Amino acid sequence: MTGRSQAGLESARKELGNEALVVSSDARSLTDIDALAAQVKVEFDTFDLLFVNAGFSIPTPLDSVTEAIYDEMFNLNSKGPFFAIQKLVPLINRGGSVVLTTSVANVKGLPGQVTYGAAKAALRSFARTLAAELVPHEIRVNAVSPGPIDTPILDKVFPDKNVAAEVREKTIGMIPMRRFGTSEEIGKAVLFLAFEATFTTGAELPVDGGWSRFEFDASTANGQPPPPSSEEPVMARTPNHSVPEHGRFRRALAAVSAILQVMDSTNFDYTLDRIELLEQEVGRLKEKLRQIPDPAAVDAQV
Ligand SMILES: NC(=O)c1ccc[n+]([C@@H]2O[C@H](COP(=O)([O-])OP(=O)(O)OC[C@H]3O[C@@H](n4cnc5c(N)ncnc54)[C@H](OP(=O)(O)O)[C@@H]3O)[C@@H](O)[C@H]2O)c1
């Protein structure tokens, strides 16, 4: 088992006992991955399941994605996993397998998840192609694709408790099963793919309460059509330039501020110049907002 934070490693050691090898290893670092493979070789020689799970999302809309955010998302969610597979597969026994953790974000177009979703989509593609490459070695490669799961990730992604609670409530409203999943449910799916699904390779198993499988609307769940809406469908509206302009800059400002908050509360190795760049962006967006009249304020005055 690998991780970075001292607290996480200590608690894993305590829970798993002396039989387990708990290693401090940064999933983004090729040097750490090489060292990990060497250590596993010495301790175990070979093993049966490689579960590539570490990952994280920094929700960012298109206009606020910086090179640092793009690189962070791909280094942790695609590049690191790729090289972990490359370095560790030679130690997997025939009949063993690799299980990757992707995300519902790689099939659903979730706003703000453009780089995270794409990085996880690369993992889904790795599972399919490497399944084909590793058939001759009798190693299966599959993926679990979680929907919202109750783990500390939500609080890390949204450090503001109110925002986290709001996101949580909104998300539950979109899930057919009307709840978050649990780590145990992911664990069962991983073990199933790893040890029971012996005729399954190249597959991605959604564990998402049905979210990615079908559209769900509580009002149509009993087969009745939804009540007629008096609202004009959003896509049919004629563009109104002044309103979206203001909204666009406000959303961008909220996103950049949220990223700064996330950077502050995680131990990613962001360099000062990256943080300064984002702070400058906050200043630029505030200036833009001062220049464009807020349509809500104008309405209120009228
Ligand atoms: N929870 C969800 O709703 C959800 C939904 C879809 C997909 N997923 C995916 O599921 C996986 C597990 O997420 P989770 O919800 O369990 O998140 P979590 O509670 O934040 O746990 C993530 C784990 O990854 C480790 N990690 C993060 N960055 C690392 C790095 N650079 N090097 C080594 N270890 C690192 C963390 O260890 P340290 O704390 O020691 O850094 C932690 O143990 C991720 O790939 C995530 O993208 C989660």
The ligand as an SDF file (V2000), in Angstrom:
LIG
                    3D

 48 52  0  0  0  0  0  0  0  0999 V2000
  -14.6770    9.5660   -3.9330 N   0  0  0  0  0  0  0  0  0  0  0  0
  -15.2780    9.7800   -5.0650 C   0  0  0  0  0  0  0  0  0  0  0  0
  -16.3880   10.3210   -5.1200 O   0  0  0  0  0  0  0  0  0  0  0  0
  -14.6170    9.3520   -6.3580 C   0  0  0  0  0  0  0  0  0  0  0  0
  -15.3750    9.3680   -7.5340 C   0  0  0  0  0  0  0  0  0  0  0  0
  -14.7810    8.9720   -8.7270 C   0  0  0  0  0  0  0  0  0  0  0  0
  -13.4710    8.5590   -8.7360 C   0  0  0  0  0  0  0  0  0  0  0  0
  -12.7580    8.5660   -7.5860 N   0  0  0  0  0  0  0  0  0  0  0  0
  -11.3650    8.1190   -7.6550 C   0  0  0  0  0  0  0  0  0  0  0  0
  -11.1510    7.1410   -6.6580 O   0  0  0  0  0  0  0  0  0  0  0  0
   -9.7770    7.1530   -6.2590 C   0  0  0  0  0  0  0  0  0  0  0  0
   -9.7040    7.1990   -4.7610 C   0  0  0  0  0  0  0  0  0  0  0  0
  -10.2700    8.4350   -4.3350 O   0  0  0  0  0  0  0  0  0  0  0  0
  -10.8220    8.6510   -2.8620 P   0  0  0  0  0  0  0  0  0  0  0  0
  -12.1920    9.1760   -2.9830 O   0  0  0  0  0  0  0  0  0  0  0  0
  -10.5660    7.4590   -2.0180 O   0  0  0  0  0  0  0  0  0  0  0  0
   -9.8870    9.8700   -2.4610 O   0  0  0  0  0  0  0  0  0  0  0  0
   -9.1240   10.1770   -1.0950 P   0  0  0  0  0  0  0  0  0  0  0  0
   -9.9490    9.8200    0.0720 O   0  0  0  0  0  0  0  0  0  0  0  0
   -8.6270   11.5740   -1.2630 O   0  0  0  0  0  0  0  0  0  0  0  0
   -7.9170    9.1720   -1.1810 O   0  0  0  0  0  0  0  0  0  0  0  0
   -6.9750    9.3150   -2.2160 C   0  0  0  0  0  0  0  0  0  0  0  0
   -5.7740    8.5050   -1.8580 C   0  0  0  0  0  0  0  0  0  0  0  0
   -4.8110    8.7330   -2.8790 O   0  0  0  0  0  0  0  0  0  0  0  0
   -3.5790    9.0610   -2.2610 C   0  0  0  0  0  0  0  0  0  0  0  0
   -2.8740   10.0160   -3.0700 N   0  0  0  0  0  0  0  0  0  0  0  0
   -3.3110   11.1870   -3.5770 C   0  0  0  0  0  0  0  0  0  0  0  0
   -2.3350   11.7790   -4.2630 N   0  0  0  0  0  0  0  0  0  0  0  0
   -1.2660   10.9560   -4.1720 C   0  0  0  0  0  0  0  0  0  0  0  0
    0.0440   11.0030   -4.6770 C   0  0  0  0  0  0  0  0  0  0  0  0
    0.4690   12.0160   -5.4330 N   0  0  0  0  0  0  0  0  0  0  0  0
    0.8690    9.9770   -4.3750 N   0  0  0  0  0  0  0  0  0  0  0  0
    0.4640    8.9430   -3.6200 C   0  0  0  0  0  0  0  0  0  0  0  0
   -0.7540    8.8310   -3.1260 N   0  0  0  0  0  0  0  0  0  0  0  0
   -1.6070    9.8350   -3.4000 C   0  0  0  0  0  0  0  0  0  0  0  0
   -3.9410    9.6810   -0.9260 C   0  0  0  0  0  0  0  0  0  0  0  0
   -2.8900    9.4270   -0.0360 O   0  0  0  0  0  0  0  0  0  0  0  0
   -2.3020   10.6120    0.8670 P   0  0  0  0  0  0  0  0  0  0  0  0
   -3.4670   11.1740    1.6090 O   0  0  0  0  0  0  0  0  0  0  0  0
   -1.2890    9.9290    1.6850 O   0  0  0  0  0  0  0  0  0  0  0  0
   -1.7490   11.6050   -0.1250 O   0  0  0  0  0  0  0  0  0  0  0  0
   -5.1860    8.9140   -0.5220 C   0  0  0  0  0  0  0  0  0  0  0  0
   -4.8730    7.7490    0.1780 O   0  0  0  0  0  0  0  0  0  0  0  0
   -9.1530    8.3530   -6.9640 C   0  0  0  0  0  0  0  0  0  0  0  0
   -8.4940    7.9100   -8.1180 O   0  0  0  0  0  0  0  0  0  0  0  0
  -10.3380    9.2050   -7.3570 C   0  0  0  0  0  0  0  0  0  0  0  0
  -10.0700   10.0070   -8.4700 O   0  0  0  0  0  0  0  0  0  0  0  0
  -13.2960    8.9490   -6.3960 C   0  0  0  0  0  0  0  0  0  0  0  0
  1  2  1  0
  2  3  2  0
  2  4  1  0
  4  5  1  0
  4 48  2  0
  5  6  2  0
  6  7  1  0
  7  8  2  0
  8  9  1  0
  8 48  1  0
  9 10  1  0
  9 46  1  0
 10 11  1  0
 11 12  1  0
 11 44  1  0
 12 13  1  0
 13 14  1  0
 14 15  2  0
 14 16  1  0
 14 17  1  0
 17 18  1  0
 18 19  2  0
 18 20  1  0
 18 21  1  0
 21 22  1  0
 22 23  1  0
 23 24  1  0
 23 42  1  0
 24 25  1  0
 25 26  1  0
 25 36  1  0
 26 27  1  0
 26 35  1  0
 27 28  2  0
 28 29  1  0
 29 30  1  0
 29 35  2  0
 30 31  1  0
 30 32  2  0
 32 33  1  0
 33 34  2  0
 34 35  1  0
 36 37  1  0
 36 42  1  0
 37 38  1  0
 38 39  2  0
 38 40  1  0
 38 41  1  0
 42 43  1  0
 44 45  1  0
 44 46  1  0
 46 47  1  0
M  CHG  2   8   1  16  -1
M  END
$$$$
